[in-house]
Amino acid sequence: MKKTALLGGLLAATCLAGTAQADKLDDIMASGTLRCAVVLDFPPMGSRDADNNPIGFDVDYCNDLAAALGVEAEIVETPFPDRIPALVSGRVDVGVASTSDTLERAKTAGFTIPYFAFTNVVLTREDAGVEGFDDLKGKTVGSVGGTYEGIQLEDNIKAWGDGDFRPYQSQADVFLALSQGQIDGTVVTSTVASSIVQSGKYDGLVIKGDAPYLPDYVALIALRQEYGLLNYLDLFINQQVRTGRYQELFDKWVGGEAPDLTVNKAYR
Amino acid sequence: MFTYTFQWRQAWQKIPLLLDGALVTLEIALLSMAMGVAFAVILAVARNSKSRWIYAPATVWVEVARNTPALFQIYMAHFGLGSFGIHLSPYIALLAGITFNNAGYLAETFRGALRAIPGTQLRAARSLGMPQTQAFRLVIMPQMFRIAFLPTTNQMVWAILMTSLGVTVGMNTDLAGVTQDINVRSFRTFEIFALAAVIYYLIAKAVTLGARLLARRMFRY
């Protein structure tokens, strides 16, 4: 009698504890699907091929992550401003979306260690009379609102007190505005700039030197309280670099030496 | 399960920025309505014209304005005209798009109001010796505005809400633009959007109530 009660109690406790402790990582493994938020108008990180299938560095990264977890990957197209709503409303589990790890945002979302780093360049039109970053002063410029470089460029314009900044909703709109002459320049990640110039989709776009910004380290994002998942993601990123997969993906989508993801003289 | 902790203090600090944005929103809505009403009167009269050269363009305007999305109209004002080398700033493109839309809808409102005025009134005014234009201006138009006043305030509310579409053409000073800017910097989407929604609601409600009070004073028999 006593033994059965004890056993029953233990069983109940285990069950309860089991359900109470199931976190996001458990949910992903149990559901068999990893849903990644990926930005698909941001080549070469994310875009669509001729058959409208998602492709890019971030898409491959999500597939690798799903393979490591032993689940299926599901790519959920998410515009830049919608990454956090997608995460919080439970439409996605992880953001593999080139998210810059600012301290302001880290108050809301959980950031991993960096998985990629961008440098930013000035993209302009041949006839715009912009020869470098300093020439953007006093010009009408634009960028995708809310991106690392967009926020900095907006702050530059405010600090200069001269010129005009326009935040667009997508990278495609920025290039369209630039090629039409609505804006005279933009600051954009070097990878995106070279891929759009090479594509020849827009006439007369040229890269004119680097923007003097710190490297834009981007991280994977998950809900802030999901430590189990965030720990797993940190280790996954480390393993991607360690095994050479990071360099392999960089060769495939960008080419050259993959950016260093460590910061000198600092932990993490 | 909803796993999010609201941080209202952080959002509350942004209220002054949001209110600045609300002023710009109200400014665009008022300007677009003023111009919209002016264009709408012309369109309503043109739609009653017997000349095809006057009737046809007015009809095309009204048809396009009423049967395509406002988003499309604003996007076209910025990127569509841009591809022809006509560059409207986001502010002007938004204002032009909403004015175009307002004029189209209001033209139909006014045309309906004109039809509600018995034709005998114009004839009575003419028989008193008024020229056609004077009769229209002094007898018909005041009655038309009176009949169309409350439907016009509906359009005003609609204009306020339409200003939020400006973010698609790079507008960053109106309420929606400011909201989006704060959102992408802080990722506090829910708090900021909730505050913006409340402000939109209050502006729209104030307009409706204000218009009703005004109507009660102006249109007392």
Interface residues (C-beta under 8 A of the other chain):
Chain A: F80 P81 I84 P85 V88 S89 G90 T102 E104 R105 K107 T108 A109 G142 G145 G146 T147 I151 E154 D164 F165 R166 P167 Y168 Q169 D173 L176 A177 Q180 G181 Q182 L223 Q225
Chain B: M1 F2 T3 Y4 Q7 Q10 H78 F79 G82 S83 G85 H87 S89 P90 V167 T168 V169 G170 M171 N172 G177 Q180 D181 N183 V184 R185 S186 F187 R188 T189 F190
